[in-house]
Amino acid sequence: MKEKYCQSCGMPMHQAAATYGSEVDGTLSKEYCEHCYKDGKFSSECSMEQMIDFCVPFMLNETMDEQKARSMMNEVFPTLKRWIVQ
């Protein structure tokens, strides 16, 4: 099974229900994580660039520096549903 990713922040969405956001009726969102989406709406109104700024610190580790994290997110985020220009 192909791994799913939040269509707002790119976080991997595992099978655990706690990872998924919620719709207005309480059902789990199939597209967004619990950090980005709750009760059928986004947790914050922000631009894609602001979301990248927010996510960078969570990506940093021994093999991922800030420049690499930003570069990767600048490639991936425009393909996520929330950020696709209509």
PyMOL Python script that loads the backbone (N, CA, C, O; Angstrom):
from pymol import cmd

cmd.read_pdbstr("""\
ATOM      1  N   MET A   1       0.840  -1.190   0.000  1.00  0.00           N
ATOM      2  CA  MET A   1       0.000   0.000   0.000  1.00  0.00           C
ATOM      3  C   MET A   1       0.880   1.246   0.000  1.00  0.00           C
ATOM      4  O   MET A   1       1.837   1.339   0.768  1.00  0.00           O
ATOM      5  N   LYS A   2       0.554   2.188  -0.851  1.00  0.00           N
ATOM      6  CA  LYS A   2       1.308   3.425  -0.975  1.00  0.00           C
ATOM      7  C   LYS A   2       1.072   4.296   0.259  1.00  0.00           C
ATOM      8  O   LYS A   2      -0.054   4.440   0.734  1.00  0.00           O
ATOM      9  N   GLU A   3       2.163   4.871   0.763  1.00  0.00           N
ATOM     10  CA  GLU A   3       2.043   5.725   1.944  1.00  0.00           C
ATOM     11  C   GLU A   3       1.338   7.025   1.579  1.00  0.00           C
ATOM     12  O   GLU A   3       1.596   7.611   0.527  1.00  0.00           O
ATOM     13  N   LYS A   4       0.447   7.468   2.457  1.00  0.00           N
ATOM     14  CA  LYS A   4      -0.271   8.718   2.257  1.00  0.00           C
ATOM     15  C   LYS A   4       0.457   9.843   2.983  1.00  0.00           C
ATOM     16  O   LYS A   4       1.157   9.622   3.972  1.00  0.00           O
ATOM     17  N   TYR A   5       0.273  11.052   2.465  1.00  0.00           N
ATOM     18  CA  TYR A   5       0.865  12.239   3.066  1.00  0.00           C
ATOM     19  C   TYR A   5      -0.208  13.303   3.223  1.00  0.00           C
ATOM     20  O   TYR A   5      -1.109  13.412   2.391  1.00  0.00           O
ATOM     21  N   CYS A   6      -0.113  14.091   4.295  1.00  0.00           N
ATOM     22  CA  CYS A   6      -1.031  15.204   4.486  1.00  0.00           C
ATOM     23  C   CYS A   6      -0.926  16.126   3.281  1.00  0.00           C
ATOM     24  O   CYS A   6       0.172  16.485   2.856  1.00  0.00           O
ATOM     25  N   GLN A   7      -2.052  16.498   2.743  1.00  0.00           N
ATOM     26  CA  GLN A   7      -2.101  17.346   1.553  1.00  0.00           C
ATOM     27  C   GLN A   7      -1.981  18.830   1.893  1.00  0.00           C
ATOM     28  O   GLN A   7      -2.312  19.692   1.079  1.00  0.00           O
ATOM     29  N   SER A   8      -1.505  19.118   3.107  1.00  0.00           N
ATOM     30  CA  SER A   8      -1.226  20.484   3.522  1.00  0.00           C
ATOM     31  C   SER A   8       0.235  20.632   3.941  1.00  0.00           C
ATOM     32  O   SER A   8       0.923  21.542   3.477  1.00  0.00           O
ATOM     33  N   CYS A   9       0.716  19.739   4.817  1.00  0.00           N
ATOM     34  CA  CYS A   9       2.083  19.861   5.350  1.00  0.00           C
ATOM     35  C   CYS A   9       3.028  18.765   4.883  1.00  0.00           C
ATOM     36  O   CYS A   9       4.232  18.856   5.120  1.00  0.00           O
ATOM     37  N   GLY A  10       2.516  17.738   4.231  1.00  0.00           N
ATOM     38  CA  GLY A  10       3.362  16.664   3.728  1.00  0.00           C
ATOM     39  C   GLY A  10       3.732  15.608   4.745  1.00  0.00           C
ATOM     40  O   GLY A  10       4.512  14.708   4.431  1.00  0.00           O
ATOM     41  N   MET A  11       3.199  15.684   5.954  1.00  0.00           N
ATOM     42  CA  MET A  11       3.516  14.699   6.987  1.00  0.00           C
ATOM     43  C   MET A  11       2.986  13.325   6.582  1.00  0.00           C
ATOM     44  O   MET A  11       1.867  13.218   6.081  1.00  0.00           O
ATOM     45  N   PRO A  12       3.787  12.267   6.795  1.00  0.00           N
ATOM     46  CA  PRO A  12       3.275  10.922   6.511  1.00  0.00           C
ATOM     47  C   PRO A  12       2.033  10.640   7.359  1.00  0.00           C
ATOM     48  O   PRO A  12       1.992  10.960   8.547  1.00  0.00           O
ATOM     49  N   MET A  13       1.032  10.041   6.732  1.00  0.00           N
ATOM     50  CA  MET A  13      -0.216   9.728   7.431  1.00  0.00           C
ATOM     51  C   MET A  13      -0.284   8.212   7.594  1.00  0.00           C
ATOM     52  O   MET A  13      -0.596   7.477   6.658  1.00  0.00           O
ATOM     53  N   HIS A  14       0.012   7.779   8.791  1.00  0.00           N
ATOM     54  CA  HIS A  14       0.035   6.361   9.098  1.00  0.00           C
ATOM     55  C   HIS A  14      -1.386   5.830   9.329  1.00  0.00           C
ATOM     56  O   HIS A  14      -2.353   6.593   9.331  1.00  0.00           O
ATOM     57  N   GLN A  15      -1.490   4.557   9.516  1.00  0.00           N
ATOM     58  CA  GLN A  15      -2.792   3.926   9.718  1.00  0.00           C
ATOM     59  C   GLN A  15      -3.453   4.328  11.037  1.00  0.00           C
ATOM     60  O   GLN A  15      -4.672   4.225  11.178  1.00  0.00           O
ATOM     61  N   ALA A  16      -2.659   4.781  11.995  1.00  0.00           N
ATOM     62  CA  ALA A  16      -3.229   5.153  13.296  1.00  0.00           C
ATOM     63  C   ALA A  16      -4.204   6.316  13.126  1.00  0.00           C
ATOM     64  O   ALA A  16      -3.866   7.328  12.512  1.00  0.00           O
ATOM     65  N   ALA A  17      -5.387   6.175  13.659  1.00  0.00           N
ATOM     66  CA  ALA A  17      -6.431   7.187  13.515  1.00  0.00           C
ATOM     67  C   ALA A  17      -5.999   8.541  14.068  1.00  0.00           C
ATOM     68  O   ALA A  17      -6.456   9.573  13.577  1.00  0.00           O
ATOM     69  N   ALA A  18      -5.135   8.561  15.072  1.00  0.00           N
ATOM     70  CA  ALA A  18      -4.720   9.813  15.699  1.00  0.00           C
ATOM     71  C   ALA A  18      -3.984  10.728  14.723  1.00  0.00           C
ATOM     72  O   ALA A  18      -3.898  11.932  14.965  1.00  0.00           O
ATOM     73  N   THR A  19      -3.459  10.192  13.641  1.00  0.00           N
ATOM     74  CA  THR A  19      -2.715  10.984  12.660  1.00  0.00           C
ATOM     75  C   THR A  19      -3.637  11.832  11.792  1.00  0.00           C
ATOM     76  O   THR A  19      -3.226  12.889  11.313  1.00  0.00           O
ATOM     77  N   TYR A  20      -4.861  11.397  11.582  1.00  0.00           N
ATOM     78  CA  TYR A  20      -5.773  12.050  10.656  1.00  0.00           C
ATOM     79  C   TYR A  20      -6.553  13.192  11.296  1.00  0.00           C
ATOM     80  O   TYR A  20      -6.919  13.128  12.470  1.00  0.00           O
ATOM     81  N   GLY A  21      -6.803  14.239  10.510  1.00  0.00           N
ATOM     82  CA  GLY A  21      -7.662  15.321  10.951  1.00  0.00           C
ATOM     83  C   GLY A  21      -9.110  14.872  10.936  1.00  0.00           C
ATOM     84  O   GLY A  21      -9.403  13.703  10.685  1.00  0.00           O
ATOM     85  N   SER A  22     -10.019  15.808  11.206  1.00  0.00           N
ATOM     86  CA  SER A  22     -11.433  15.437  11.282  1.00  0.00           C
ATOM     87  C   SER A  22     -12.298  16.371  10.442  1.00  0.00           C
ATOM     88  O   SER A  22     -11.986  17.547  10.251  1.00  0.00           O
ATOM     89  N   GLU A  23     -13.387  15.806   9.953  1.00  0.00           N
ATOM     90  CA  GLU A  23     -14.384  16.574   9.208  1.00  0.00           C
ATOM     91  C   GLU A  23     -15.395  17.155  10.195  1.00  0.00           C
ATOM     92  O   GLU A  23     -15.344  16.848  11.386  1.00  0.00           O
ATOM     93  N   VAL A  24     -16.298  17.978   9.716  1.00  0.00           N
ATOM     94  CA  VAL A  24     -17.310  18.621  10.562  1.00  0.00           C
ATOM     95  C   VAL A  24     -18.122  17.588  11.328  1.00  0.00           C
ATOM     96  O   VAL A  24     -18.458  17.795  12.494  1.00  0.00           O
ATOM     97  N   ASP A  25     -18.437  16.477  10.674  1.00  0.00           N
ATOM     98  CA  ASP A  25     -19.268  15.449  11.319  1.00  0.00           C
ATOM     99  C   ASP A  25     -18.465  14.497  12.202  1.00  0.00           C
ATOM    100  O   ASP A  25     -19.019  13.533  12.731  1.00  0.00           O
ATOM    101  N   GLY A  26     -17.173  14.753  12.366  1.00  0.00           N
ATOM    102  CA  GLY A  26     -16.342  13.925  13.234  1.00  0.00           C
ATOM    103  C   GLY A  26     -15.636  12.783  12.535  1.00  0.00           C
ATOM    104  O   GLY A  26     -14.774  12.137  13.131  1.00  0.00           O
ATOM    105  N   THR A  27     -15.980  12.517  11.282  1.00  0.00           N
ATOM    106  CA  THR A  27     -15.271  11.456  10.559  1.00  0.00           C
ATOM    107  C   THR A  27     -13.842  11.904  10.268  1.00  0.00           C
ATOM    108  O   THR A  27     -13.536  13.096  10.230  1.00  0.00           O
ATOM    109  N   LEU A  28     -12.982  10.918  10.064  1.00  0.00           N
ATOM    110  CA  LEU A  28     -11.584  11.230   9.792  1.00  0.00           C
ATOM    111  C   LEU A  28     -11.416  11.793   8.389  1.00  0.00           C
ATOM    112  O   LEU A  28     -12.049  11.333   7.439  1.00  0.00           O
ATOM    113  N   SER A  29     -10.564  12.781   8.277  1.00  0.00           N
ATOM    114  CA  SER A  29     -10.219  13.328   6.973  1.00  0.00           C
ATOM    115  C   SER A  29      -9.342  12.329   6.241  1.00  0.00           C
ATOM    116  O   SER A  29      -8.456  11.725   6.846  1.00  0.00           O
ATOM    117  N   LYS A  30      -9.568  12.150   4.981  1.00  0.00           N
ATOM    118  CA  LYS A  30      -8.756  11.243   4.185  1.00  0.00           C
ATOM    119  C   LYS A  30      -7.543  11.951   3.586  1.00  0.00           C
ATOM    120  O   LYS A  30      -6.673  11.303   3.004  1.00  0.00           O
ATOM    121  N   GLU A  31      -7.480  13.282   3.725  1.00  0.00           N
ATOM    122  CA  GLU A  31      -6.436  14.048   3.049  1.00  0.00           C
ATOM    123  C   GLU A  31      -5.534  14.873   3.953  1.00  0.00           C
ATOM    124  O   GLU A  31      -4.422  15.216   3.552  1.00  0.00           O
ATOM    125  N   TYR A  32      -5.979  15.203   5.162  1.00  0.00           N
ATOM    126  CA  TYR A  32      -5.223  16.132   5.995  1.00  0.00           C
ATOM    127  C   TYR A  32      -4.959  15.560   7.387  1.00  0.00           C
ATOM    128  O   TYR A  32      -5.761  14.792   7.918  1.00  0.00           O
ATOM    129  N   CYS A  33      -3.821  15.945   7.970  1.00  0.00           N
ATOM    130  CA  CYS A  33      -3.441  15.455   9.298  1.00  0.00           C
ATOM    131  C   CYS A  33      -4.136  16.235  10.408  1.00  0.00           C
ATOM    132  O   CYS A  33      -4.754  17.274  10.174  1.00  0.00           O
ATOM    133  N   GLU A  34      -4.020  15.709  11.607  1.00  0.00           N
ATOM    134  CA  GLU A  34      -4.654  16.318  12.779  1.00  0.00           C
ATOM    135  C   GLU A  34      -4.069  17.681  13.118  1.00  0.00           C
ATOM    136  O   GLU A  34      -4.728  18.478  13.787  1.00  0.00           O
ATOM    137  N   HIS A  35      -2.857  17.967  12.677  1.00  0.00           N
ATOM    138  CA  HIS A  35      -2.226  19.250  12.979  1.00  0.00           C
ATOM    139  C   HIS A  35      -2.713  20.353  12.040  1.00  0.00           C
ATOM    140  O   HIS A  35      -2.729  21.527  12.409  1.00  0.00           O
ATOM    141  N   CYS A  36      -3.107  19.972  10.838  1.00  0.00           N
ATOM    142  CA  CYS A  36      -3.507  20.949   9.825  1.00  0.00           C
ATOM    143  C   CYS A  36      -5.021  21.133   9.708  1.00  0.00           C
ATOM    144  O   CYS A  36      -5.480  22.177   9.245  1.00  0.00           O
ATOM    145  N   TYR A  37      -5.798  20.137  10.120  1.00  0.00           N
ATOM    146  CA  TYR A  37      -7.225  20.129   9.791  1.00  0.00           C
ATOM    147  C   TYR A  37      -8.039  19.553  10.936  1.00  0.00           C
ATOM    148  O   TYR A  37      -7.783  18.438  11.390  1.00  0.00           O
ATOM    149  N   LYS A  38      -9.017  20.314  11.399  1.00  0.00           N
ATOM    150  CA  LYS A  38      -9.872  19.852  12.494  1.00  0.00           C
ATOM    151  C   LYS A  38     -11.273  20.402  12.297  1.00  0.00           C
ATOM    152  O   LYS A  38     -11.456  21.571  11.958  1.00  0.00           O
ATOM    153  N   ASP A  39     -12.260  19.542  12.517  1.00  0.00           N
ATOM    154  CA  ASP A  39     -13.675  19.945  12.412  1.00  0.00           C
ATOM    155  C   ASP A  39     -14.000  20.560  11.047  1.00  0.00           C
ATOM    156  O   ASP A  39     -14.795  21.494  10.949  1.00  0.00           O
ATOM    157  N   GLY A  40     -13.368  20.016   9.993  1.00  0.00           N
ATOM    158  CA  GLY A  40     -13.693  20.435   8.635  1.00  0.00           C
ATOM    159  C   GLY A  40     -13.045  21.717   8.162  1.00  0.00           C
ATOM    160  O   GLY A  40     -13.422  22.251   7.119  1.00  0.00           O
ATOM    161  N   LYS A  41     -12.072  22.224   8.914  1.00  0.00           N
ATOM    162  CA  LYS A  41     -11.390  23.439   8.461  1.00  0.00           C
ATOM    163  C   LYS A  41      -9.908  23.394   8.845  1.00  0.00           C
ATOM    164  O   LYS A  41      -9.504  22.667   9.753  1.00  0.00           O
ATOM    165  N   PHE A  42      -9.129  24.179   8.141  1.00  0.00           N
ATOM    166  CA  PHE A  42      -7.701  24.230   8.417  1.00  0.00           C
ATOM    167  C   PHE A  42      -7.455  24.890   9.767  1.00  0.00           C
ATOM    168  O   PHE A  42      -8.161  25.823  10.151  1.00  0.00           O
ATOM    169  N   SER A  43      -6.462  24.404  10.471  1.00  0.00           N
ATOM    170  CA  SER A  43      -6.138  24.919  11.802  1.00  0.00           C
ATOM    171  C   SER A  43      -5.598  26.344  11.750  1.00  0.00           C
ATOM    172  O   SER A  43      -5.743  27.109  12.703  1.00  0.00           O
ATOM    173  N   SER A  44      -4.970  26.692  10.621  1.00  0.00           N
ATOM    174  CA  SER A  44      -4.470  28.059  10.460  1.00  0.00           C
ATOM    175  C   SER A  44      -4.573  28.467   9.000  1.00  0.00           C
ATOM    176  O   SER A  44      -4.423  27.651   8.090  1.00  0.00           O
ATOM    177  N   GLU A  45      -4.827  29.727   8.807  1.00  0.00           N
ATOM    178  CA  GLU A  45      -4.811  30.287   7.461  1.00  0.00           C
ATOM    179  C   GLU A  45      -3.402  30.811   7.235  1.00  0.00           C
ATOM    180  O   GLU A  45      -2.943  31.706   7.945  1.00  0.00           O
ATOM    181  N   CYS A  46      -2.732  30.259   6.261  1.00  0.00           N
ATOM    182  CA  CYS A  46      -1.358  30.662   5.995  1.00  0.00           C
ATOM    183  C   CYS A  46      -1.036  30.432   4.526  1.00  0.00           C
ATOM    184  O   CYS A  46      -1.760  29.739   3.812  1.00  0.00           O
ATOM    185  N   SER A  47       0.041  31.017   4.104  1.00  0.00           N
ATOM    186  CA  SER A  47       0.496  30.795   2.737  1.00  0.00           C
ATOM    187  C   SER A  47       1.352  29.529   2.705  1.00  0.00           C
ATOM    188  O   SER A  47       1.760  29.022   3.751  1.00  0.00           O
ATOM    189  N   MET A  48       1.614  29.036   1.533  1.00  0.00           N
ATOM    190  CA  MET A  48       2.486  27.872   1.396  1.00  0.00           C
ATOM    191  C   MET A  48       3.863  28.185   1.973  1.00  0.00           C
ATOM    192  O   MET A  48       4.466  27.334   2.627  1.00  0.00           O
ATOM    193  N   GLU A  49       4.360  29.383   1.742  1.00  0.00           N
ATOM    194  CA  GLU A  49       5.674  29.773   2.252  1.00  0.00           C
ATOM    195  C   GLU A  49       5.693  29.786   3.780  1.00  0.00           C
ATOM    196  O   GLU A  49       6.676  29.379   4.399  1.00  0.00           O
ATOM    197  N   GLN A  50       4.603  30.253   4.378  1.00  0.00           N
ATOM    198  CA  GLN A  50       4.509  30.248   5.844  1.00  0.00           C
ATOM    199  C   GLN A  50       4.460  28.822   6.384  1.00  0.00           C
ATOM    200  O   GLN A  50       5.035  28.536   7.435  1.00  0.00           O
ATOM    201  N   MET A  51       3.782  27.933   5.679  1.00  0.00           N
ATOM    202  CA  MET A  51       3.728  26.534   6.101  1.00  0.00           C
ATOM    203  C   MET A  51       5.125  25.911   6.027  1.00  0.00           C
ATOM    204  O   MET A  51       5.525  25.172   6.926  1.00  0.00           O
ATOM    205  N   ILE A  52       5.852  26.206   4.972  1.00  0.00           N
ATOM    206  CA  ILE A  52       7.220  25.695   4.853  1.00  0.00           C
ATOM    207  C   ILE A  52       8.071  26.214   6.006  1.00  0.00           C
ATOM    208  O   ILE A  52       8.805  25.445   6.627  1.00  0.00           O
ATOM    209  N   ASP A  53       7.981  27.510   6.297  1.00  0.00           N
ATOM    210  CA  ASP A  53       8.738  28.079   7.423  1.00  0.00           C
ATOM    211  C   ASP A  53       8.412  27.347   8.722  1.00  0.00           C
ATOM    212  O   ASP A  53       9.303  27.073   9.527  1.00  0.00           O
ATOM    213  N   PHE A  54       7.146  27.035   8.921  1.00  0.00           N
ATOM    214  CA  PHE A  54       6.718  26.340  10.130  1.00  0.00           C
ATOM    215  C   PHE A  54       7.257  24.907  10.178  1.00  0.00           C
ATOM    216  O   PHE A  54       7.650  24.427  11.241  1.00  0.00           O
ATOM    217  N   CYS A  55       7.274  24.230   9.036  1.00  0.00           N
ATOM    218  CA  CYS A  55       7.645  22.809   8.982  1.00  0.00           C
ATOM    219  C   CYS A  55       9.150  22.553   9.002  1.00  0.00           C
ATOM    220  O   CYS A  55       9.583  21.479   9.419  1.00  0.00           O
ATOM    221  N   VAL A  56       9.949  23.513   8.564  1.00  0.00           N
ATOM    222  CA  VAL A  56      11.398  23.293   8.467  1.00  0.00           C
ATOM    223  C   VAL A  56      11.997  22.733   9.754  1.00  0.00           C
ATOM    224  O   VAL A  56      12.713  21.734   9.685  1.00  0.00           O
ATOM    225  N   PRO A  57      11.746  23.320  10.922  1.00  0.00           N
ATOM    226  CA  PRO A  57      12.388  22.794  12.140  1.00  0.00           C
ATOM    227  C   PRO A  57      12.085  21.313  12.420  1.00  0.00           C
ATOM    228  O   PRO A  57      12.904  20.618  13.021  1.00  0.00           O
ATOM    229  N   PHE A  58      10.928  20.838  11.991  1.00  0.00           N
ATOM    230  CA  PHE A  58      10.551  19.443  12.222  1.00  0.00           C
ATOM    231  C   PHE A  58      11.315  18.483  11.306  1.00  0.00           C
ATOM    232  O   PHE A  58      11.378  17.284  11.574  1.00  0.00           O
ATOM    233  N   MET A  59      11.884  19.009  10.243  1.00  0.00           N
ATOM    234  CA  MET A  59      12.596  18.184   9.263  1.00  0.00           C
ATOM    235  C   MET A  59      14.092  18.036   9.579  1.00  0.00           C
ATOM    236  O   MET A  59      14.743  17.121   9.073  1.00  0.00           O
ATOM    237  N   LEU A  60      14.628  18.920  10.401  1.00  0.00           N
ATOM    238  CA  LEU A  60      16.063  18.951  10.633  1.00  0.00           C
ATOM    239  C   LEU A  60      16.541  17.755  11.441  1.00  0.00           C
ATOM    240  O   LEU A  60      15.938  17.385  12.448  1.00  0.00           O
ATOM    241  N   ASN A  61      17.631  17.161  10.986  1.00  0.00           N
ATOM    242  CA  ASN A  61      18.286  16.061  11.695  1.00  0.00           C
ATOM    243  C   ASN A  61      19.714  15.939  11.189  1.00  0.00           C
ATOM    244  O   ASN A  61      20.209  16.852  10.529  1.00  0.00           O
ATOM    245  N   GLU A  62      20.389  14.829  11.482  1.00  0.00           N
ATOM    246  CA  GLU A  62      21.791  14.654  11.107  1.00  0.00           C
ATOM    247  C   GLU A  62      22.013  14.699   9.600  1.00  0.00           C
ATOM    248  O   GLU A  62      23.084  15.103   9.147  1.00  0.00           O
ATOM    249  N   THR A  63      21.026  14.294   8.828  1.00  0.00           N
ATOM    250  CA  THR A  63      21.191  14.227   7.373  1.00  0.00           C
ATOM    251  C   THR A  63      20.402  15.302   6.622  1.00  0.00           C
ATOM    252  O   THR A  63      20.505  15.399   5.399  1.00  0.00           O
ATOM    253  N   MET A  64      19.617  16.107   7.340  1.00  0.00           N
ATOM    254  CA  MET A  64      18.778  17.114   6.691  1.00  0.00           C
ATOM    255  C   MET A  64      19.035  18.473   7.321  1.00  0.00           C
ATOM    256  O   MET A  64      18.635  18.723   8.458  1.00  0.00           O
ATOM    257  N   ASP A  65      19.707  19.353   6.577  1.00  0.00           N
ATOM    258  CA  ASP A  65      19.909  20.714   7.063  1.00  0.00           C
ATOM    259  C   ASP A  65      18.779  21.606   6.544  1.00  0.00           C
ATOM    260  O   ASP A  65      17.935  21.155   5.770  1.00  0.00           O
ATOM    261  N   GLU A  66      18.765  22.866   6.970  1.00  0.00           N
ATOM    262  CA  GLU A  66      17.669  23.764   6.608  1.00  0.00           C
ATOM    263  C   GLU A  66      17.563  23.960   5.100  1.00  0.00           C
ATOM    264  O   GLU A  66      16.459  23.954   4.555  1.00  0.00           O
ATOM    265  N   GLN A  67      18.679  24.131   4.426  1.00  0.00           N
ATOM    266  CA  GLN A  67      18.646  24.359   2.983  1.00  0.00           C
ATOM    267  C   GLN A  67      18.050  23.162   2.245  1.00  0.00           C
ATOM    268  O   GLN A  67      17.237  23.329   1.337  1.00  0.00           O
ATOM    269  N   LYS A  68      18.454  21.963   2.636  1.00  0.00           N
ATOM    270  CA  LYS A  68      17.937  20.751   2.000  1.00  0.00           C
ATOM    271  C   LYS A  68      16.439  20.589   2.282  1.00  0.00           C
ATOM    272  O   LYS A  68      15.670  20.225   1.392  1.00  0.00           O
ATOM    273  N   ALA A  69      16.033  20.861   3.530  1.00  0.00           N
ATOM    274  CA  ALA A  69      14.617  20.746   3.901  1.00  0.00           C
ATOM    275  C   ALA A  69      13.770  21.723   3.089  1.00  0.00           C
ATOM    276  O   ALA A  69      12.729  21.342   2.554  1.00  0.00           O
ATOM    277  N   ARG A  70      14.204  22.973   2.993  1.00  0.00           N
ATOM    278  CA  ARG A  70      13.462  23.974   2.229  1.00  0.00           C
ATOM    279  C   ARG A  70      13.377  23.601   0.750  1.00  0.00           C
ATOM    280  O   ARG A  70      12.329  23.744   0.119  1.00  0.00           O
ATOM    281  N   SER A  71      14.483  23.127   0.217  1.00  0.00           N
ATOM    282  CA  SER A  71      14.513  22.738  -1.188  1.00  0.00           C
ATOM    283  C   SER A  71      13.508  21.621  -1.458  1.00  0.00           C
ATOM    284  O   SER A  71      12.747  21.677  -2.424  1.00  0.00           O
ATOM    285  N   MET A  72      13.515  20.607  -0.594  1.00  0.00           N
ATOM    286  CA  MET A  72      12.600  19.489  -0.751  1.00  0.00           C
ATOM    287  C   MET A  72      11.148  19.948  -0.647  1.00  0.00           C
ATOM    288  O   MET A  72      10.312  19.559  -1.463  1.00  0.00           O
ATOM    289  N   MET A  73      10.848  20.768   0.348  1.00  0.00           N
ATOM    290  CA  MET A  73       9.468  21.235   0.535  1.00  0.00           C
ATOM    291  C   MET A  73       9.031  22.139  -0.616  1.00  0.00           C
ATOM    292  O   MET A  73       7.868  22.104  -1.020  1.00  0.00           O
ATOM    293  N   ASN A  74       9.941  22.943  -1.145  1.00  0.00           N
ATOM    294  CA  ASN A  74       9.593  23.795  -2.285  1.00  0.00           C
ATOM    295  C   ASN A  74       9.283  22.985  -3.534  1.00  0.00           C
ATOM    296  O   ASN A  74       8.599  23.478  -4.432  1.00  0.00           O
ATOM    297  N   GLU A  75       9.767  21.760  -3.611  1.00  0.00           N
ATOM    298  CA  GLU A  75       9.426  20.869  -4.719  1.00  0.00           C
ATOM    299  C   GLU A  75       8.116  20.138  -4.465  1.00  0.00           C
ATOM    300  O   GLU A  75       7.299  19.989  -5.374  1.00  0.00           O
ATOM    301  N   VAL A  76       7.913  19.680  -3.232  1.00  0.00           N
ATOM    302  CA  VAL A  76       6.762  18.832  -2.904  1.00  0.00           C
ATOM    303  C   VAL A  76       5.486  19.635  -2.632  1.00  0.00           C
ATOM    304  O   VAL A  76       4.416  19.259  -3.111  1.00  0.00           O
ATOM    305  N   PHE A  77       5.577  20.721  -1.882  1.00  0.00           N
ATOM    306  CA  PHE A  77       4.371  21.440  -1.461  1.00  0.00           C
ATOM    307  C   PHE A  77       3.489  21.889  -2.624  1.00  0.00           C
ATOM    308  O   PHE A  77       2.267  21.781  -2.523  1.00  0.00           O
ATOM    309  N   PRO A  78       4.059  22.391  -3.730  1.00  0.00           N
ATOM    310  CA  PRO A  78       3.174  22.805  -4.834  1.00  0.00           C
ATOM    311  C   PRO A  78       2.364  21.655  -5.442  1.00  0.00           C
ATOM    312  O   PRO A  78       1.432  21.900  -6.208  1.00  0.00           O
ATOM    313  N   THR A  79       2.707  20.409  -5.113  1.00  0.00           N
ATOM    314  CA  THR A  79       1.952  19.258  -5.616  1.00  0.00           C
ATOM    315  C   THR A  79       0.875  18.797  -4.634  1.00  0.00           C
ATOM    316  O   THR A  79       0.070  17.926  -4.966  1.00  0.00           O
ATOM    317  N   LEU A  80       0.852  19.373  -3.429  1.00  0.00           N
ATOM    318  CA  LEU A  80      -0.139  18.995  -2.418  1.00  0.00           C
ATOM    319  C   LEU A  80      -1.449  19.732  -2.675  1.00  0.00           C
ATOM    320  O   LEU A  80      -1.454  20.892  -3.086  1.00  0.00           O
ATOM    321  N   LYS A  81      -2.544  19.050  -2.429  1.00  0.00           N
ATOM    322  CA  LYS A  81      -3.883  19.561  -2.759  1.00  0.00           C
ATOM    323  C   LYS A  81      -4.136  20.980  -2.240  1.00  0.00           C
ATOM    324  O   LYS A  81      -4.684  21.813  -2.962  1.00  0.00           O
ATOM    325  N   ARG A  82      -3.744  21.257  -1.003  1.00  0.00           N
ATOM    326  CA  ARG A  82      -4.020  22.583  -0.424  1.00  0.00           C
ATOM    327  C   ARG A  82      -3.329  23.699  -1.206  1.00  0.00           C
ATOM    328  O   ARG A  82      -3.833  24.821  -1.257  1.00  0.00           O
ATOM    329  N   TRP A  83      -2.197  23.405  -1.806  1.00  0.00           N
ATOM    330  CA  TRP A  83      -1.381  24.452  -2.419  1.00  0.00           C
ATOM    331  C   TRP A  83      -1.442  24.465  -3.953  1.00  0.00           C
ATOM    332  O   TRP A  83      -0.818  25.317  -4.585  1.00  0.00           O
ATOM    333  N   ILE A  84      -2.162  23.560  -4.535  1.00  0.00           N
ATOM    334  CA  ILE A  84      -2.285  23.554  -6.002  1.00  0.00           C
ATOM    335  C   ILE A  84      -3.099  24.772  -6.410  1.00  0.00           C
ATOM    336  O   ILE A  84      -4.220  24.974  -5.945  1.00  0.00           O
ATOM    337  N   VAL A  85      -2.520  25.570  -7.279  1.00  0.00           N
ATOM    338  CA  VAL A  85      -3.210  26.779  -7.755  1.00  0.00           C
ATOM    339  C   VAL A  85      -4.310  26.358  -8.710  1.00  0.00           C
ATOM    340  O   VAL A  85      -4.071  25.658  -9.694  1.00  0.00           O
ATOM    341  N   GLN A  86      -5.510  26.796  -8.402  1.00  0.00           N
ATOM    342  CA  GLN A  86      -6.679  26.435  -9.216  1.00  0.00           C
ATOM    343  C   GLN A  86      -6.745  27.262 -10.463  1.00  0.00           C
ATOM    344  O   GLN A  86      -7.663  27.094 -11.266  1.00  0.00           O
TER     345      GLN A  86
END
""", "prot")
cmd.dss("prot")
cmd.show_as("cartoon", "prot")
cmd.util.cbc("prot")
cmd.orient("prot")
